[in-house]
């Protein structure tokens, strides 16, 4: 759990370093910061770190003069106004500490120096925590609207500001990891699409703020580990977002209704079927093991691990083994004594079964086969497909093919042909019975370099290729031949043979003095662990940071993990968002909508409750209680519990009622091990 552990460690180190005269302090965070913190810790864990209460900055609150306060917030004027508002209360906090998680703007510093809170201000610092660590190797920066701001026509004047916000998010990751990296970017200089300079501008801004940080923090550059940051954007690969992928994580997000990484499922309880909501995260050991496996392999792994568990527990000795998903379902009903494990297996069993059902119902075998030919430009034998249009038309005309699948097939076909004549495009839309307004998605893709319509006299103007499909005959599933462009780029990056013209250096730290990168390959017959490890044992492993502006895909996340494991490299991937194929269709359909329809957060003029509150009506100190949900506002007790009271209530009662019902911290590290089973030979076909 590289990123999650790193961000958690940095956070607690910073808040514990803040010394308060009252010993205990109140933690006040803005809503976005609360979302970030909630990714790597729990409110109960916070309350064990001399935090008397956790409150949301924007909510109407009553300050408590018994404590000093630590504000953790983004550097925005409206949020700083909430700090000043707190001082209007008679019993305002006795001391103020401020931690901006992204940066400090000069005008905010001037306000603080000349404000009424100066006498109470104890410390001001930058936390460099402005990113979401969602997986062990994946992070997101800024917010879900970043991609739209980069591509929406109305965002032209603010694109550079948006890229600056993204760059500061990446800087937070770099500071947390202790790296001041070389910086490279994707820069197709001969391309004609409007976003061709996006990666270059973002890389240039990142270079400037990394240099500025190094200049203001002497010694950071020298102490930082060897690292490289590669900046690309979505135009690098416009095919990947629309291809069906049949690995577990990608497939469940593509086919199932998963919202905020949560999925409802049913489980057999003592009183019949019960509905539960499962959460997909790195805390789920079952999910971590199978998420990057092909669905067929994932199901086999689920059954194998479940049977192994049953063998190790004598209560199952007389029940045999599960040989199918239905067998697992019936046996899971008897796991009442292993509630957490039972919920995990039940969650993934439910999702795997539903995916299998939809695979058959939506004819994904035929659809996926055509998609693979179009996305790779070759058939399973490695030859150019001859009759791809004849395979495509029946799927477009079939009423059982969903509108989304028809759109994905059309996009892949047009990209494969590098554009088609207008009459053919109209014919394909008539065959597919798609509404005419759906053509907007194709038009919006032109911003990323996709040519939709061409004349008969036009020649192919395909961009320089940087990736290929798997070689014919290589061991894989027929519906998994497509390789994301980013995977090939990452492999070339860590082997130091990435095209320096297409991916130029923007920040280069005298590379001739650095150690030469060990040459390895994903398809090397000799595994890298058999080579000499003398250098690896003496020096920390080089870090590679890959960032995709505009959004990434689950297949690209999987590629990052695969290369990291097989090449024994430390690679992290980040983006502004990670979308499923249907979410990408929705994303590209929004470019023609007005800002009023899209509801960008910066256009939201809703008043902040904190600033609307009347201090005279909120003088009464609220009661202290354990929050029912993460980061629900709580208020501090008026006095700390005595040592005698602590002894009577037990060790868990550090803060009286506030901690009396605290749940055991679940943020303990989990060591994941996988068996070294002999690799089975995979034949073409899916399930």
C-alpha positions in Angstrom: 0.0 0.0 0.0 2.6 2.5 -1.1 0.6 5.7 -1.6 -2.0 5.1 1.1 0.6 4.4 3.7 2.8 7.3 2.6 0.0 9.8 2.8 -1.2 8.5 6.1 2.3 8.7 7.6 2.9 12.2 6.3 -0.5 13.4 7.6 0.0 12.1 11.2 3.6 13.3 11.3 2.5 16.8 10.5 -0.5 17.0 12.9 1.5 15.4 15.8 4.3 18.0 15.3 1.9 20.8 16.0 2.2 21.6 19.8 -0.8 23.2 21.5 -0.8 24.9 24.9 -4.1 23.0 25.6 -2.4 19.7 24.7 -5.6 18.6 23.0 -6.8 20.4 19.9 -9.9 20.6 17.7 -9.5 19.6 14.1 -11.5 21.6 11.5 -11.4 20.6 7.9 -13.1 21.7 4.7 -15.3 19.2 2.9 -12.8 18.3 0.2 -10.0 17.9 2.7 -12.3 15.6 4.8 -12.8 13.4 1.7 -9.1 13.2 1.2 -8.4 12.3 4.8 -11.2 9.8 4.9 -9.5 7.8 2.2 -6.6 6.8 4.4 -7.8 7.0 8.0 -11.0 7.0 10.1 -12.4 9.6 12.5 -11.9 7.2 15.4 -8.2 6.9 14.5 -8.0 10.7 14.5 -9.6 11.0 17.9 -6.7 8.9 19.4 -4.1 11.5 18.3 -4.9 14.2 20.9 -7.8 15.4 18.7 -10.7 16.4 20.9 -13.2 16.8 18.1 -13.4 16.7 14.3 -15.6 19.3 12.6 -16.5 20.4 9.0 -15.3 24.0 8.3 -18.3 25.0 6.2 -20.9 23.9 8.8 -22.3 26.2 11.4 -20.2 25.5 14.4 -19.6 26.8 18.0 -15.9 27.4 18.8 -14.7 26.2 22.2 -12.2 28.3 24.1 -11.0 25.3 26.1 -8.9 24.2 23.1 -6.7 25.5 20.4 -7.8 24.7 16.8 -6.0 23.2 13.8 -7.6 24.2 10.5 -6.7 22.0 7.6 -8.1 23.5 4.4 -7.5 24.5 0.8 -6.2 28.0 0.3 -9.5 29.7 -0.9 -10.8 33.1 0.3 -14.2 31.8 1.1 -12.7 29.1 3.4 -10.4 31.5 5.1 -13.5 33.7 5.7 -14.8 30.8 7.9 -11.8 31.2 10.1 -12.5 34.9 10.7 -16.2 34.0 11.3 -15.2 31.7 14.2 -13.6 34.7 16.0 -16.9 36.5 16.1 -18.0 34.1 18.8 -17.4 35.1 22.5 -15.8 31.7 23.3 -13.6 31.5 20.2 -10.6 29.1 20.1 -7.7 30.0 22.4 -5.1 29.5 19.7 -5.1 29.0 15.9 -3.0 26.7 13.8 -3.5 26.7 10.0 -2.3 24.0 7.5 -3.1 24.7 3.9 -3.0 21.4 2.1 -2.1 22.7 -1.4 -0.3 26.1 -1.4 -0.4 29.6 0.2 -1.5 32.4 -2.0 0.3 35.8 -1.3 -3.0 37.7 -0.9 -4.1 35.2 1.8 -0.8 35.7 3.7 -1.3 39.5 3.6 -4.8 39.0 5.0 -3.6 36.9 7.8 -0.8 39.4 8.7 -3.2 42.3 8.9 -6.2 40.5 10.5 -7.8 40.4 13.9 -6.6 36.8 14.5 -2.9 37.6 14.3 -2.6 37.6 18.1 -4.0 34.0 18.3 -2.2 32.7 15.3 0.4 30.1 16.4 1.5 28.5 13.1 0.9 28.5 9.4 2.2 25.8 7.1 1.7 23.9 3.9 0.8 20.2 4.3 1.3 19.1 0.6 -1.6 16.6 1.0 -3.8 17.8 -1.9 -4.4 14.4 -3.7 -6.6 11.4 -3.3 -4.6 8.2 -2.6 -7.3 5.7 -3.9 -5.1 2.6 -4.4 -1.6 1.5 -3.5 -0.3 2.8 -6.8 -3.1 5.1 -8.0 -3.9 8.7 -7.1 -6.2 11.5 -8.3 -5.7 15.2 -8.1 -8.1 18.2 -8.0 -11.7 17.2 -8.6 -14.1 15.2 -10.9 -14.6 18.3 -13.1 -11.0 18.7 -14.0 -11.3 16.8 -17.3 -14.3 18.9 -18.4 -12.4 22.1 -17.6 -9.6 20.9 -19.8 -11.8 20.1 -22.8 -15.0 22.1 -22.5 -15.1 25.0 -25.1 -16.1 27.6 -22.5 -13.0 26.7 -20.4 -10.4 28.2 -22.8 -9.5 31.2 -20.6 -9.1 29.0 -17.5 -7.3 26.0 -18.9 -3.8 27.2 -17.8 -5.2 27.8 -14.3 -6.7 24.3 -14.2 -3.4 22.8 -15.3 -1.7 24.9 -12.6 -4.0 23.4 -10.0 -3.3 19.9 -11.3 0.5 20.6 -11.2 0.3 21.6 -7.6 -1.6 18.3 -6.8 1.3 16.4 -8.5 3.8 18.4 -6.5 2.0 17.3 -3.3 2.6 13.7 -4.4 6.2 14.4 -5.1 6.8 16.0 -1.7 5.1 13.2 0.1 7.2 10.7 -1.7 10.4 12.7 -1.2 11.2 13.1 -4.9 12.2 16.0 -7.2 11.9 14.1 -10.5 13.1 14.4 -14.0 10.1 15.4 -16.0 9.1 14.2 -19.5 5.9 14.7 -21.5 4.0 13.5 -24.5 4.4 16.2 -27.2 3.3 15.2 -30.7 4.5 18.4 -32.4 3.1 17.5 -35.9 -0.4 16.7 -34.6 -3.2 19.1 -35.5 -5.7 18.5 -32.6 -6.3 21.4 -30.2 -5.1 19.6 -27.1 -1.7 18.5 -28.5 0.2 21.0 -26.2 -1.7 20.1 -23.0 0.9 17.6 -21.6 3.8 20.0 -22.5 2.1 23.0 -20.7 1.4 20.8 -17.6 4.9 19.4 -17.6 6.4 22.9 -17.8 4.3 24.2 -15.0 5.2 21.2 -12.8 8.9 21.8 -13.6 8.6 25.5 -12.4 6.9 24.6 -9.1 9.3 21.7 -8.4 12.2 24.0 -9.0 10.6 26.7 -6.8 10.1 24.1 -4.0 13.7 22.9 -4.2 15.0 26.5 -4.1 12.9 27.3 -1.0 13.8 24.0 0.7 17.6 23.6 0.6 18.7 20.1 0.6 15.5 18.6 -0.7 16.9 18.1 -4.2 20.0 16.4 -2.9 18.1 14.1 -0.5 15.4 13.2 -3.0 15.5 9.7 -4.6 16.1 9.2 -8.2 12.8 9.5 -10.0 11.1 10.3 -13.3 7.7 11.9 -13.9 6.0 11.3 -17.3 3.1 13.6 -18.2 0.7 12.4 -20.9 -2.9 13.3 -21.8 -5.9 11.4 -23.0 -5.0 12.1 -26.7 -2.2 9.6 -26.3 -4.7 6.7 -26.7 -8.3 7.4 -27.7 -9.1 3.7 -28.3 -8.5 2.4 -24.8 -11.5 4.2 -23.1 -14.0 2.3 -25.3 -12.8 -1.3 -25.5 -14.5 -3.9 -23.3 -12.0 -5.4 -20.9 -12.6 -8.7 -19.2 -10.3 -8.4 -16.2 -12.2 -8.3 -12.9 -11.8 -4.7 -11.9 -12.4 -3.3 -15.3 -15.4 -5.6 -16.0 -17.3 -4.9 -12.8 -17.0 -1.1 -13.3 -18.0 -1.5 -17.0 -21.1 -3.7 -16.5 -22.3 -3.1 -12.9 -23.8 -0.1 -11.2 -20.9 0.7 -8.9 -21.1 4.2 -7.3 -18.4 5.6 -5.1 -16.7 2.2 -5.1 -19.8 0.7 -3.3 -22.0 -2.2 -4.5 -25.2 -3.6 -2.9 -25.5 -7.3 -2.7 -27.6 -10.0 -0.9 -26.4 -12.5 1.6 -28.1 -15.4 3.4 -28.6 -14.5 7.1 -30.2 -16.2 10.0 -33.6 -14.6 9.0 -33.3 -15.1 5.3 -31.8 -12.9 2.6 -30.2 -9.7 3.8 -29.1 -6.7 1.7 -25.5 -5.4 2.3 -23.4 -2.7 0.7 -19.8 -3.8 -0.1 -16.9 -1.3 -0.4 -14.2 -1.9 -2.9 -10.8 -0.8 -1.4 -7.3 -1.9 -0.7 -8.6 -3.0 2.7 -10.5 -5.9 1.0 -7.8 -8.6 0.7 -9.9 -10.7 -1.7 -10.4 -7.7 -4.0 -6.7 -6.9 -4.0 -5.8 -10.4 -5.1 -8.2 -10.7 -8.0 -8.9 -7.2 -9.4 -6.3 -7.4 -12.2 -7.0 -11.0 -13.2 -9.1 -12.0 -16.2 -12.6 -12.7 -15.0 -12.2 -16.5 -15.6 -9.0 -16.6 -13.6 -10.6 -14.4 -10.9 -13.5 -16.9 -10.5 -11.1 -19.8 -10.3 -9.0 -18.0 -7.7 -12.1 -17.2 -5.6 -13.1 -20.8 -5.5 -9.6 -22.1 -4.9 -9.0 -19.6 -2.0 -12.5 -20.4 -0.6 -11.9 -24.2 -0.7 -8.5 -23.7 0.9 -10.1 -21.8 3.7 -12.7 -24.5 4.2 -10.0 -27.2 4.4 -8.2 -25.2 7.1 -11.4 -25.0 9.2 -12.7 -28.3 10.5 -16.3 -27.2 10.6 -16.4 -27.5 6.8 -14.7 -30.9 6.5 -18.0 -32.7 5.9 -19.3 -30.3 3.3 -16.9 -31.1 0.4 -15.6 -28.4 -1.9 -17.1 -25.7 -4.0 -16.9 -26.5 -7.7 -19.1 -23.6 -8.9 -20.3 -20.2 -7.9 -23.6 -21.7 -6.8 -21.7 -24.1 -4.5 -19.9 -21.1 -3.0 -23.2 -19.3 -2.4 -24.7 -22.1 -0.4 -21.6 -22.7 1.6 -21.2 -19.0 2.5 -24.4 -19.2 4.5 -22.5 -21.2 7.0 -19.7 -18.6 7.5 -21.6 -16.7 10.2 -18.6 -17.0 12.6 -16.3 -15.3 10.0 -18.4 -12.2 9.3 -15.8 -10.0 7.6 -14.5 -12.8 5.3 -18.0 -13.9 4.6 -19.0 -10.4 3.4 -15.9 -10.1 1.2 -16.5 -13.5 -0.5 -20.3 -12.8 -0.8 -19.6 -9.4 -2.4 -17.2 -10.7 -5.1 -19.4 -13.8 -5.7 -22.4 -11.5 -6.3 -20.4 -9.3 -8.7 -18.8 -12.2 -10.6 -22.2 -13.9 -11.1 -23.8 -10.7 -12.3 -21.0 -10.1 -14.8 -21.3 -13.6 -16.1 -25.0 -13.1 -16.6 -24.6 -9.8 -18.4 -21.8 -11.3 -20.6 -24.2 -13.8 -22.0 -27.2 -11.5 -22.1 -25.5 -8.7 -23.9 -23.7 -10.9 -26.4 -20.3 -9.5 -25.3 -18.5 -12.5 -26.9 -19.3 -11.3 -30.4 -19.0 -7.6 -29.5 -15.7 -8.1 -27.8 -14.3 -10.1 -30.7 -15.0 -7.3 -33.2 -13.7 -4.7 -30.7 -10.4 -6.6 -30.5 -10.0 -6.7 -34.3 -10.7 -3.0 -34.6 -8.5 -1.8 -31.6 -5.5 -4.0 -32.5 -5.9 -3.9 -36.3 -5.4 -7.6 -36.5 -7.2 -10.9 -36.0 -6.3 -13.6 -33.5 -3.8 -15.0 -36.1 -2.0 -11.7 -36.3 -3.3 -10.9 -39.8 -5.2 -7.8 -41.0 -9.0 -8.5 -40.6 -10.7 -8.7 -44.0 -14.4 -8.6 -43.3 -14.6 -6.5 -40.2 -17.5 -4.4 -41.6 -19.5 -7.5 -42.3 -19.0 -8.5 -38.6 -19.8 -5.0 -37.4 -23.1 -4.4 -39.3 -25.2 -7.2 -37.7 -24.2 -5.9 -34.2 -25.3 -2.4 -35.2 -28.6 -3.6 -36.5 -29.4 -5.9 -33.6 -32.0 -4.3 -31.3 -30.6 -6.3 -28.4 -27.2 -4.4 -28.7 -27.3 -1.5 -26.3 -26.9 2.0 -27.5 -23.7 2.4 -25.6 -22.1 -0.7 -27.2 -23.2 0.5 -30.7 -21.5 3.9 -30.0 -18.3 2.2 -28.8 -18.2 0.0 -31.9 -18.7 3.0 -34.2 -15.9 5.0 -32.5 -13.5 2.0 -32.7 -14.4 1.5 -36.4 -13.9 5.1 -37.3 -10.6 5.2 -35.4 -9.5 2.0 -37.1 -10.2 3.5 -40.6 -8.8 6.9 -39.6 -12.1 8.5 -40.6 -14.7 7.5 -43.2 -16.6 9.5 -45.8 -19.7 11.4 -44.7 -22.1 9.2 -46.6 -20.8 6.1 -45.0 -21.0 7.7 -41.5 -24.7 8.5 -42.2 -25.4 5.0 -43.3 -23.8 3.5 -40.2 -25.9 5.7 -38.0 -29.1 4.6 -39.9 -28.1 0.9 -39.5 -27.5 1.4 -35.8 -30.7 3.4 -35.3 -28.8 5.8 -33.1 -30.3 9.3 -32.5 -28.6 11.9 -34.6 -27.5 14.0 -31.5 -25.1 11.1 -30.6 -22.9 12.3 -33.4 -21.8 15.0 -31.0 -19.6 12.5 -29.2 -17.7 11.8 -32.4 -17.3 15.5 -33.1 -16.0 16.1 -29.5 -13.4 13.3 -30.0 -11.8 15.5 -32.7 -10.3 17.6 -29.9 -8.2 14.5 -29.1 -7.0 14.0 -32.7 -9.7 11.6 -33.9 -10.6 12.2 -37.6 -14.2 11.2 -38.2 -14.9 12.3 -41.7 -12.5 12.3 -44.7 -12.7 12.7 -48.5 -12.0 9.8 -50.9 -8.9 11.6 -52.0 -7.5 12.0 -48.4 -4.6 9.8 -47.4 -4.2 8.2 -44.0 -2.6 10.6 -41.5 -2.2 8.3 -38.6 -0.1 9.7 -35.8 3.2 8.1 -34.9 2.5 4.7 -33.3 3.9 4.1 -29.8 2.2 0.8 -29.0 1.3 -2.5 -30.5 -1.0 -5.3 -29.7 0.3 -8.5 -28.2 2.2 -10.6 -30.8 0.2 -13.3 -32.5 0.4 -16.6 -30.7 1.4 -15.0 -27.4 -0.4 -16.7 -24.5 -3.5 -14.7 -23.8 -7.3 -14.8 -24.1 -8.7 -13.9 -27.5 -10.7 -11.0 -26.0 -7.6 -9.6 -24.3 -5.2 -9.0 -27.2 -5.5 -5.2 -27.0 -2.6 -3.5 -25.1 -3.2 0.1 -23.9 -0.7 2.5 -25.5 0.3 3.7 -22.0 1.5 0.2 -21.1 4.0 0.1 -23.9 5.0 3.7 -23.0 5.6 2.8 -19.4 7.7 -0.3 -20.3 9.8 1.9 -22.6 10.1 4.5 -19.9 11.5 2.2 -17.2 13.9 0.7 -19.8 15.1 4.1 -20.8 14.4 3.7 -24.5 11.4 6.0 -24.8 11.4 8.1 -27.9 13.0 11.4 -26.9 11.4 13.3 -29.7 7.9 12.3 -29.0 8.5 12.3 -25.2 11.0 15.1 -24.6 12.7 16.0 -21.3 11.3 19.1 -19.7 13.4 18.8 -16.5 16.6 16.8 -16.9 19.0 16.4 -14.0 22.3 15.6 -15.7 21.3 12.1 -16.8 24.8 11.1 -17.8 25.9 11.0 -14.1 23.0 8.7 -13.1 23.1 5.0 -13.0 22.0 3.2 -16.2 18.6 1.7 -16.0 18.6 -2.1 -16.1 17.2 -3.4 -19.3 14.4 -5.8 -18.8 11.3 -6.8 -20.7 7.8 -8.1 -19.9 8.4 -10.9 -22.4 12.0 -11.7 -21.4 12.6 -15.4 -21.1 14.9 -14.8 -18.1 13.1 -13.2 -15.1 14.7 -10.1 -13.7 15.1 -11.6 -10.2 17.7 -14.1 -11.5 20.2 -11.2 -12.3 22.7 -9.7 -9.9 21.1 -7.8 -7.1 24.2 -6.1 -5.7 23.2 -2.6 -6.9 19.5 -3.1 -5.9 20.5 -3.9 -2.4 22.6 -0.8 -2.0 20.4 1.8 -3.5 16.6 2.6 -3.2 14.5 1.6 -6.1 13.9 4.4 -8.6 10.4 5.8 -8.6 8.4 6.4 -11.8 5.4 8.7 -11.7 3.0 8.6 -14.7 0.2 11.1 -14.9 -2.6 11.1 -17.4 -4.3 14.5 -17.7 -8.0 14.3 -18.6 -8.7 10.9 -17.2 -7.4 7.3 -17.2 -8.9 3.8 -17.6 -9.0 0.7 -15.5 -6.9 -1.2 -18.1 -4.2 1.5 -17.7 -4.2 1.1 -13.9 -3.8 -2.7 -14.4 -0.9 -2.1 -16.7 0.9 0.0 -14.0 0.6 -2.9 -11.5 1.7 -5.5 -14.0 4.8 -3.7 -15.1 5.7 -2.8 -11.5 5.5 -6.4 -10.5 7.1 -8.1 -13.6 9.9 -5.6 -14.0 10.4 -5.1 -10.3 10.0 -1.3 -10.6 8.3 1.2 -8.4 5.7 2.8 -10.7 2.8 5.0 -9.6 0.0 6.3 -11.8 -2.2 9.3 -11.4 -4.9 11.2 -13.2 -7.8 13.6 -12.8 -10.3 10.7 -12.9 -10.7 7.1 -13.8 -13.7 6.3 -15.9 -15.5 3.1 -17.2 -16.3 3.0 -20.9 -19.9 4.2 -20.4 -18.6 7.0 -18.2 -16.3 8.0 -21.0 -19.3 8.2 -23.4 -21.1 10.4 -20.9 -17.9 12.6 -20.5 -17.5 13.2 -24.3 -21.3 14.0 -24.6 -20.9 17.0 -22.2 -18.7 19.2 -24.4 -21.6 21.0 -26.0 -23.6 21.5 -22.8 -23.7 24.9 -21.1 -21.8 25.6 -17.9 -25.2 26.1 -16.2 -26.1 22.5 -17.1 -22.7 21.1 -16.0 -22.8 22.9 -12.6 -19.1 23.4 -12.1 -18.3 23.9 -8.4 -16.8 27.4 -9.0 -20.2 28.5 -10.5 -22.0 27.4 -7.4 -23.2 30.5 -5.5 -24.8 28.6 -2.6 -24.1 30.3 0.7 -21.8 28.6 3.2 -23.7 27.8 6.4 -20.8 28.8 8.6 -20.8 32.3 7.1 -24.6 32.6 7.5 -24.7 31.6 11.1 -25.5 34.1 13.8 -23.1 33.8 16.8 -25.6 35.0 19.3 -27.9 32.0 18.5 -25.1 29.5 18.8 -23.6 30.2 22.2 -24.6 26.9 23.9 -21.9 24.3 23.8 -23.2 21.2 22.0 -23.0 17.8 23.6 -20.2 15.5 22.8 -20.9 12.3 20.8 -19.3 9.8 18.5 -20.1 10.7 14.8 -22.3 8.2 13.0 -20.5 8.7 9.7 -17.0 9.7 8.7 -16.2 13.3 9.4 -19.7 14.2 10.6 -19.2 17.3 12.8 -18.5 16.6 16.5 -17.9 19.1 19.2 -15.3 19.1 21.9 -16.1 18.5 25.6 -15.8 21.5 27.9 -13.1 19.7 30.0 -10.8 16.8 29.7 -11.6 13.6 31.7 -9.7 13.0 34.8 -7.2 10.2 35.2 -9.4 8.6 37.9 -12.4 8.7 35.5 -10.2 7.1 32.8 -9.2 4.3 35.1 -12.9 3.6 35.9 -14.0 3.6 32.3 -11.1 1.7 30.9 -8.3 2.3 28.5 -10.5 3.0 25.5 -12.2 5.9 27.3 -9.6 8.6 26.6 -12.1 11.3 25.9 -15.0 10.2 28.0 -18.2 9.8 26.0 -16.5 10.8 22.8 -14.3 7.7 22.8 -16.4 5.3 24.9 -18.0 3.6 21.9 -15.0 4.0 19.6 -14.5 1.1 17.2 -11.2 -0.6 16.9 -9.0 1.0 14.3 -9.2 -1.0 11.0 -6.3 0.8 9.3 -3.8 -2.0 10.2 -1.5 -3.1 7.4 -2.4 -6.3 5.7 0.2 -8.6 4.2 -1.0 -10.0 1.0 0.5 -13.3 -0.3 -0.3 -15.1 -3.4 0.5 -18.8 -4.2 3.0 -19.6 -6.9 0.7 -21.9 -8.7 1.9 -23.2 -12.0 0.7 -21.0 -14.8 -2.1 -22.7 -16.8 -2.0 -22.5 -20.5 -4.8 -20.3 -21.8 -6.6 -21.0 -25.0 -8.4 -18.5 -27.1 -11.9 -17.8 -26.0 -13.4 -16.1 -23.0 -15.5 -18.1 -20.6 
